Structure formats: structure tokens, C-alpha cells
């Protein structure tokens, strides 16, 4: 394993064990048995290490779904659904890290360690939107269309936030949340919103009542 991969793997293991980054680069390198200079050749900071870790997670899921046999026939909505379902499944192997690093942030937070994560998702989102625009599924709204990738990223973070709080069996409520919010998202960037918004509201009201009980 190359030094870069060793650093990322060791950093991730530290997050799993302690729920926070290592105290210092020196202590981290001493435990890993590498010189500090080897760390700083690859990364400027722990945030940069963690950014690479999260970016690789999105990249792995996006690459996997894009390689699927039916990907070319999928609509943009189906592509987003496929990605979100696959990400939530993959995230089960990283749930302890996600709980310690993301659970308290909320979907609007933009910490430095998620820079690569956001950038890689937006590459995926732009490809998805271009596909939808070509097929007429995604409406062209001039300058407003430029905000679509940001809106989809915020939605993605919202899905993660819901998933981390979901205590239903096999995360069934997360699956329902994904389906309904994606329907609303594509109504917003497409043509209709009323029916999907009402359906989402009916879904969320019981969730709020159960949380406050």
C-alpha cells in the first residue's frame, strides 16, 4: 500500500476508534511509523486527509452505479435514486465515522474536511443534469439552472442527515424519504411541484410527531 493510501486508512481508523482527528501530525506519524515529511508530501493538513477520504467514498459509489448495465437507459431521476440508495448502503461500512463527523453538522454546514466530498458529488450532479437537460427532463431556467448542483448537494446532505437519525428497521424510512424528496427535487427542476410536495408533507408530519413524542 502506498504512503498516501496508508495515511488515509490510518486516519479513518483513528476516526472510528476515537471519533475525532488525531491530536498532532507528529503523534499520528509516530504511530504509523513514517517520517512527518512523508505525511506533508501528500497532505497539507488532517482536513486534507479527511477530504480525500470522503471524496473517495462518493467516487466509489458514483463509479459503481455509472458502470451498471442499465445506467444508459436510466432517466436523470432514476440515476439520482440509484446513487442515493447505493450511497446509503455503502455508508453502513462507514456509519461510525459518519455519526461522529456528520451527525451534528446538519445539511447546510460546509466544513473544510468535506471539500472533496462536495466537489466529487457536484461532478456527478452536473453529469446527471446534463443528461436530464438533453432529454427534456430538466428545465432550462437560465442563471437559475446554475444553482441546481448546489441544490442537489444540499439535498444529498439532507438524505445523509435523515439516514443518520433513522432508527427504522433496515432504514425503511430513509428509502421512503429518498423517493419522496427526489420526486420533489425533480418537480422543482422540471415542471410540477404540487403533488410531490403534498406527498412529502404527508410523509414528514408523522416523522415530526414521532420525534417530539
N, C-alpha and C positions, 0 to 999 in steps of 0.2 A: 504494500500500500504506500503511495506517495505521501510526502510530508503534508501536503495540503489536505488530502483526504483523512490522514491520521489526526490532524488538528480538528477538523470538523467533527469527526466521530468522537474524539475525546471530549470536545466541548459539549456535544449533545449528551454524552453520558454524564457529564457533570451537572447539566440541567436536570436530567432525570433523577439523579441522586440527591441534589441539594435544592432544586427549584430556583436557582439563580446562577448568574455567571460566576466564574472563579474570582477569587479576591484580587489576584495580580497575575500579569503575564509571566512573571518570574516563577511564581509557585506553580502555575499551570505547566510551564515548560519543564520545570524540575520533575514534576510527576510524570510527564510524558517522556522524559529523558531526551530532550532535544535542546540545543542552544537557543537563547532568545532571538538571535539573529535569524534563525530558520523560521521562527514564527513571523517576524516582521518582514521577511522577504515575501511572505504570502498574504499577510493581512496587516492592516494599519491599526486594528483595534478588535476587541471582542465583538463589538457591534457588526464589524465587517464579517467576522466568522459566522455569527448568527444569521446575518443577511444571506450568506451563501447557503447555509443550511435550509432556511425557509424557501429560498429560490429553487433549490434542488427538489424540494418536495412538490412545488407547483409544476416544475418542469417534468418531473417523473410522471405525474398524473396526466398532464396535458399531452405528453408524448404517447402515453399508453392509449388514451381514448382516440387520439388522432390516427393511431395505427389500426383501429378497429375496422373490421370488414365492411360495416355498414356506414362508416363515417361520411363517405362521399354522398350518400343518399339522404343523410340527416338534414332537417331544417336547422336554422340557427337556434331555435328554441330547443330542439332535441339535442343539439350539441352542448348547449349550456347545461341542460338537465343531466346529460351523460357525464359531463365534467364534475358537476357538483355531487352527484351520487358517488362517483368514483373517488373524489377527494375525501368525502366523509368516511368512506370505507377505509381508504389508505390512512386516514388520520388516527384510526384506532391504534395503530402501531406507535403513534406519537402523542397519544392523548395526555399522558402525564406532563409532557413538556408544554403542550398547548394550554392545559389548565393552569400551569404555573406562570406562563408568559403572556397568555392572551385573555384569559377569563375575566380579569379585572379591567381590561382596557376599553371595551366597547368598540363598535364598528367604525366609529369616526376617528379614533386615535391613529396617529401616523408616527409610531416610534421608529427611530433610525434602524433598528435591527430588522424591520420588515421592508426595507427599501427594495431589496432584490425580489422579495416575495411579490410586492406590488407591481414592480416593473415586469416581471415574467407573466403575471396574470394579465396585465394590460396588453401584452403582445398577443396572448391567446384571445382576449376580448376583441381586439381590433380585427383579427382574422375572422372571428365569428361574425362581427358586424359587417365586414366587407362581403361575406357570403350572404348575409341577410339582405344587404342593400342590393346586391346583384339579382337576387330572386324576387325582390319587391316585398319581402317580409319586414324589413326595417325601413321606416320612412326617413327620407332625407329632409332635415329641417335646418339647413344652413349651418350657422355657427353653433346652434344648439346641439347639433349632432356631434360636435367635438367633445361634449361633456358625457357622451354615452359610456366610454371606457371607465371614467371616474365613477359614474353611477353604478355600473356593473361591479366595479371593485367594492364599492360600499355595500352593495347587495351581498357580494361574496363574503365580506367580513360579517355581515348580519347573519348569514347562514351559519358561519362558524360559531358566532356568539350564541345562537339558538341551540346549536348542536351540543355545545359545551354545557349548557344548562338543562338539556333534555334528559329526563330520567325515565322515559317510557321504554317499554320492552323493545329490544332490538332497534331503538331510536326511531320508532314508527312515526312519532310526531315530527321529527326532523324531515323525514321523507315527504310528509304532507306539507310541511312548511315550504320546502323547496319547490314542490309542484305548484303551490298556490302563488308564491311570490314571483316565480319565474313567469307565470301567466300574467301577473300584473305588470312586471317589467317589460314584457314584450307587447302588452297593450299600450304601455306608455311610449315605447319607441316605434310602435306600429300605428294602429288606428283607433282601437277601442280600449276603454278602461272600466266602464261602469260595472259590468257583470263580474269581472275578475276581482275588482276591488271589494264588492259586496261579499263575494265568496270568501275572500281573505279575512274580512272583518268578522264574518260568522265563525271562522276558524280561530281567530285570535282572542275573541271575547271569553270563551271557556278557559283558554290558557291563562289569561289575566286573573280570572276568578279563582283558578286553582292555585296560582302563585300567592294571591293575597289571603287565601284561606288559612 
